[in-house]
């Protein structure tokens, strides 16, 4: 959810796109509640759509520096 909000341009932009109240989206992002299945699937669709756009490679391909060893 947080990644979808980031790609949409913020929580408000994602809430407008999904036509849901910001307060509900914030509760889902914070883990206080789970979204209805229909909304969850719309978020997944949005993420898949964004992932297929040029300029939005997966995070592991965007990382410029390697992660420190643990």
RAVEN-V627224 format. One line per field, one symbol per residue. ss: DSSP state (2 for helix, 1 for strand, 0 for the rest). psi: psi as a letter, one per 40 degrees, with the letter a starting at -180 (. if undefined). A space follows every 10 residues. Layout:
ss->???
psi->???
This chain:
ss->0222222200 2222222200 0222222220 0000002222 2222222222 2000000022 2200000000
psi->dddddddeei dddddddefi idddddddde ediiiidddd dddddddddd dehiegiidd ddhdiiiii.
